[in-house]
Amino acid sequence: MDIAGLRTDLEGLKIEDNPKIVQQKSRDFYWYSPVLKRQLEQVTADIVVSPRDEAEVIRVLAACHRRGIPVTPRGTGTGNYGQAMPLSGGVILSLAEMNTVSAISPGRVVVGPGAIIADIDRATRAHSGQELRLHPSTYATASIGGFIAGGSGGVGSINFGGLRDFGNVLRLRVVTMEAEPRALELTGEDLHKVTHAYGTNGIITEVEMPLTAAYDWVDVIVGFDSFMGAARFGNALGCQDGLLTKLITPIAAPVPQLYFKRHQKFFREGQSVCLVMVAPHSLDAFLAFTRRAGGEVVYNAASASEEEKKGLPPNYELAWNHTTLRALRVDPSITYLQSLYPFPDHLALIEKIDGLFPGEVFSHLEFVRFDGNITCFGLNLVRFTTEERLDEIIRTFEANGCPIFNPHRYTLEEGGMKQTDEVQLAFKREADPQGLLNPGKMIAWENPDYDYRSGKTFLFKGLERAS
Ligand SMILES: Cc1cc2nc3c(=O)[nH]c(=O)nc-3n(C[C@H](O)[C@H](O)[C@H](O)COP(=O)(O)OP(=O)(O)OC[C@H]3O[C@@H](n4cnc5c(N)ncnc54)[C@H](O)[C@@H]3O)c2cc1C
C-alpha cells in the first residue's frame, strides 16, 4: 500500500499517523468477546483521516480507490463486534468531525453522521421539545452514523421497534467507493441497503431521523423474589397500552447485587429486578399497576432524596449492553450472548432457558415491540470458560427456538441471521466494486459459496495484513 503517496493526495486534510493513536482508533469494544479479543487484538490501520465535510470524504474515497487502499469508517468506536476494526489495514475514516445538527422540524432532524446521539437530543429538546425515538445505551458517546451502520435498537424500542423497521430512519446520504464517488440519497426501502451493513457498501454523510415528544423520563427499579416474577411483570407492563415507558429490563439476581455497584444499597439479597424508564405523566398509574402486580419499588428517582441519587448512573446505563460492561468491570471472565425469545412463546422460553445453565448464564431481558407484538431480546451474561462451551450454549439456545445474534463473530452474517443479505450484497457490487470498504465483514462478498450451516467460524484471509 502506497500510504506515502496517499498522504500527498490528501494534503490539507486532517491525518493522524502516530502508531499508538492509530491503533487506539482501530479498535472498538471487540474485547467484550474473549473470542474476538484473541482474533483481533493485533489489528491496526495505517493512518486515520478525519474529513470535515462530504467533499473531503469524496476526496479520500477517490484517492483510496485509485490506489487500492481499504477504508474502514468509524463513528466513536463503541460497537461490539469488531465492526469498526480495519482487518486489512489501510485508512480509518473517522466521521467524528462531521457532527452538525443542520435542521430540526416537527418530527424530523437532519444531522451529520458523527453527531453524538445525546447532543442531537439536547438540540431537538431545546428547539421544540422533541427527542429521537430510539437510542443505544451508549447514548452519551455513540455517533448516529455508527448507530445506523452498526447498531440495532435500544432504549425506546419498546415503543418503536428496531432501527431497521420502516420509518425509524427517514433518509441517508451515502457516498460510494468508486473512481468518481457519487453521493446518493436513500429513502424508503432503499435504506435497507446500508442500515446495519457495517459501512461495507457506502459512507453515510448525512442522516435524517424521525423525532417524537421528549419527556423527563423517570427511572424506577422494581424488585421481585423470583426472576420469572420480574420477567412476567416486564411483559405485562409492555402490554399496558395506556402507560408510556421507554425501557423495560428484567435482570436476574445476583447480577444487580454483584455488578450495579452504585445501586447495590437498594437491593435485597436474591432479589431480581426490572429497570423501567417511565414518562412523568404515567408515573402514578405505573405505580398503581406495579402495586397490583406485586412488585416492590426499590428505587424511584421521582421520590428519592438528593443524597440517594448522588452518583447514580441513569437506568439506561445499567441496561442493554451496559449490563455486560458493568459485570465485566467487576469480573473479567464475564461475556454475553444476544438472543431473541420469539413471540408468542417468549415467557415459556425465558423460563426454560433460565433454568438450563445455573451459575453459568444469568438472564437479562430487554422488552421490545417486534412486528407489533411485545416480546424480548436476551442479552444474557455468560461466565466464560472455553470457546467450545460457549458454542455449546449457543447451540442449546438455538435448539430451543431462540436465535442467537452471535457477538463473538466479526462478520455481518454470523453476527446476524446467518444468511446472505442479497440487498446489501447487490448494493456493494454497485457502490464498492473493488471491495475496499471495511473488508472482511461481509462473507457473501468474500466467499459466495460459504456454508453458514458448517458450524465453522469464517476466517478472513486479509486479516493477516493488519495484524
Ligand atoms: C456498553 C455498550 C452498550 C451498547 N448498547 C447498545 C444498544 O443499546 N443498542 C445498540 O444497537 N448497540 C449498542 N451498543 C453498540 C454500539 O454502542 C452502538 O451500536 C453505537 O451506536 C455505535 O456507534 P459508534 O459511533 O460507536 O459506531 P462505531 O463503533 O464507530 O461503528 C459501528 C459500525 O458502523 C460503521 N460506521 C460508522 N460510521 C459510519 C458511517 N458514517 N458510514 C458508514 N458506516 C459507518 C463502522 O465501520 C462500524 O462497522 C453498545 C455498545 C457498548 C460498548
The ligand as an SDF file (V2000), in Angstrom:
LIG
                    3D

 53 58  0  0  0  0  0  0  0  0999 V2000
  -21.6990   -0.5240   26.7630 C   0  0  0  0  0  0  0  0  0  0  0  0
  -22.2870   -0.6720   25.3980 C   0  0  0  0  0  0  0  0  0  0  0  0
  -23.6670   -0.5750   25.2430 C   0  0  0  0  0  0  0  0  0  0  0  0
  -24.2610   -0.6840   23.9570 C   0  0  0  0  0  0  0  0  0  0  0  0
  -25.6280   -0.6140   23.8320 N   0  0  0  0  0  0  0  0  0  0  0  0
  -26.1890   -0.7260   22.5970 C   0  0  0  0  0  0  0  0  0  0  0  0
  -27.5980   -0.6430   22.4240 C   0  0  0  0  0  0  0  0  0  0  0  0
  -28.3440   -0.4220   23.3690 O   0  0  0  0  0  0  0  0  0  0  0  0
  -28.0920   -0.7960   21.1780 N   0  0  0  0  0  0  0  0  0  0  0  0
  -27.2910   -0.9730   20.0810 C   0  0  0  0  0  0  0  0  0  0  0  0
  -27.8060   -1.0820   18.9560 O   0  0  0  0  0  0  0  0  0  0  0  0
  -25.9520   -1.0130   20.2130 N   0  0  0  0  0  0  0  0  0  0  0  0
  -25.3910   -0.9000   21.4320 C   0  0  0  0  0  0  0  0  0  0  0  0
  -24.0330   -0.9390   21.5670 N   0  0  0  0  0  0  0  0  0  0  0  0
  -23.1980   -0.9640   20.3660 C   0  0  0  0  0  0  0  0  0  0  0  0
  -22.7910    0.4830   19.9090 C   0  0  0  0  0  0  0  0  0  0  0  0
  -22.5050    1.2750   21.0370 O   0  0  0  0  0  0  0  0  0  0  0  0
  -23.8860    1.2060   19.1440 C   0  0  0  0  0  0  0  0  0  0  0  0
  -24.3430    0.4600   18.0640 O   0  0  0  0  0  0  0  0  0  0  0  0
  -23.4040    2.5920   18.6890 C   0  0  0  0  0  0  0  0  0  0  0  0
  -24.4920    3.2950   18.2120 O   0  0  0  0  0  0  0  0  0  0  0  0
  -22.3190    2.5630   17.6380 C   0  0  0  0  0  0  0  0  0  0  0  0
  -21.9600    3.8940   17.3520 O   0  0  0  0  0  0  0  0  0  0  0  0
  -20.4150    4.2960   17.1660 P   0  0  0  0  0  0  0  0  0  0  0  0
  -20.3570    5.7200   16.7760 O   0  0  0  0  0  0  0  0  0  0  0  0
  -19.6360    3.9050   18.3380 O   0  0  0  0  0  0  0  0  0  0  0  0
  -20.0880    3.3660   15.9230 O   0  0  0  0  0  0  0  0  0  0  0  0
  -18.7110    2.6290   15.5540 P   0  0  0  0  0  0  0  0  0  0  0  0
  -18.4200    1.5500   16.5450 O   0  0  0  0  0  0  0  0  0  0  0  0
  -17.6580    3.6380   15.3140 O   0  0  0  0  0  0  0  0  0  0  0  0
  -19.1360    1.9820   14.1660 O   0  0  0  0  0  0  0  0  0  0  0  0
  -20.1200    0.9770   14.0990 C   0  0  0  0  0  0  0  0  0  0  0  0
  -20.1650    0.4240   12.6660 C   0  0  0  0  0  0  0  0  0  0  0  0
  -20.6410    1.4310   11.7880 O   0  0  0  0  0  0  0  0  0  0  0  0
  -19.6850    1.7410   10.7740 C   0  0  0  0  0  0  0  0  0  0  0  0
  -19.7840    3.1950   10.5610 N   0  0  0  0  0  0  0  0  0  0  0  0
  -19.5680    4.1800   11.4770 C   0  0  0  0  0  0  0  0  0  0  0  0
  -19.8370    5.3790   10.9270 N   0  0  0  0  0  0  0  0  0  0  0  0
  -20.2340    5.1500    9.6520 C   0  0  0  0  0  0  0  0  0  0  0  0
  -20.6230    5.9970    8.5610 C   0  0  0  0  0  0  0  0  0  0  0  0
  -20.7030    7.3270    8.6900 N   0  0  0  0  0  0  0  0  0  0  0  0
  -20.9340    5.4320    7.3730 N   0  0  0  0  0  0  0  0  0  0  0  0
  -20.8890    4.0680    7.2200 C   0  0  0  0  0  0  0  0  0  0  0  0
  -20.5290    3.2300    8.2160 N   0  0  0  0  0  0  0  0  0  0  0  0
  -20.2030    3.7640    9.4110 C   0  0  0  0  0  0  0  0  0  0  0  0
  -18.3550    1.2610   11.3180 C   0  0  0  0  0  0  0  0  0  0  0  0
  -17.4460    0.8790   10.2920 O   0  0  0  0  0  0  0  0  0  0  0  0
  -18.7890    0.0390   12.1110 C   0  0  0  0  0  0  0  0  0  0  0  0
  -18.9290   -1.0690   11.2540 O   0  0  0  0  0  0  0  0  0  0  0  0
  -23.4410   -0.8750   22.8370 C   0  0  0  0  0  0  0  0  0  0  0  0
  -22.0420   -0.9750   23.0000 C   0  0  0  0  0  0  0  0  0  0  0  0
  -21.4710   -0.8790   24.2600 C   0  0  0  0  0  0  0  0  0  0  0  0
  -19.9850   -0.9770   24.3940 C   0  0  0  0  0  0  0  0  0  0  0  0
  1  2  1  0
  2  3  1  0
  2 52  2  0
  3  4  2  0
  4  5  1  0
  4 50  1  0
  5  6  2  0
  6  7  1  0
  6 13  1  0
  7  8  2  0
  7  9  1  0
  9 10  1  0
 10 11  2  0
 10 12  1  0
 12 13  2  0
 13 14  1  0
 14 15  1  0
 14 50  1  0
 15 16  1  0
 16 17  1  0
 16 18  1  0
 18 19  1  0
 18 20  1  0
 20 21  1  0
 20 22  1  0
 22 23  1  0
 23 24  1  0
 24 25  2  0
 24 26  1  0
 24 27  1  0
 27 28  1  0
 28 29  2  0
 28 30  1  0
 28 31  1  0
 31 32  1  0
 32 33  1  0
 33 34  1  0
 33 48  1  0
 34 35  1  0
 35 36  1  0
 35 46  1  0
 36 37  1  0
 36 45  1  0
 37 38  2  0
 38 39  1  0
 39 40  1  0
 39 45  2  0
 40 41  1  0
 40 42  2  0
 42 43  1  0
 43 44  2  0
 44 45  1  0
 46 47  1  0
 46 48  1  0
 48 49  1  0
 50 51  2  0
 51 52  1  0
 52 53  1  0
M  END
$$$$
